[in-house]
Amino acid sequence: MSDLLQLVEHTLSEKLAEHISVIDMRGINPFTDWFVVATARNLRHADSLADEVANAAQKAGFPLRTREGAEGSSWILVDLNEVIVHIFTEEARAQYKLENLWGDLPIEEYSE
């Protein structure tokens, strides 16, 4: 497990993200090693989680490739190269079912 992945998981947990899942994309996706999927309590919480993850990564020396999803979006993507973070509201996560799309890959629930 990479240092960046641990940092992302810890930051999301510390900032009260819910249902944090990690999808192992190594060997499947040439652009990233891990997808991290987390649920925010509301739109404002989603924005805050995305900001916190991006700031924590950059402080630790990991570059931010991009952030997708405008303020107030129900799905925000934070691309940190080897880790891509998907932050959803509960409703959006149920709608898009990202874990089902990658259901044949190893998926772990984060627990501290």
Number of C-alpha atoms within 10 A of each C-alpha: 8 10 11 18 21 12 15 21 23 17 20 26 18 12 14 16 21 18 16 20 20 22 22 20 19 14 8 10 10 9 13 17 19 22 24 25 25 27 26 28 14 15 19 14 19 25 21 15 25 23 14 17 22 23 16 15 20 13 10 11 10 16 14 16 12 12 16 13 14 11 14 13 18 21 24 22 20 22 20 23 17 19 22 25 27 22 30 28 22 18 14 16 19 12 10 12 11 15 18 9 9 14 11 9 14 10 17 12 13 17 10 7
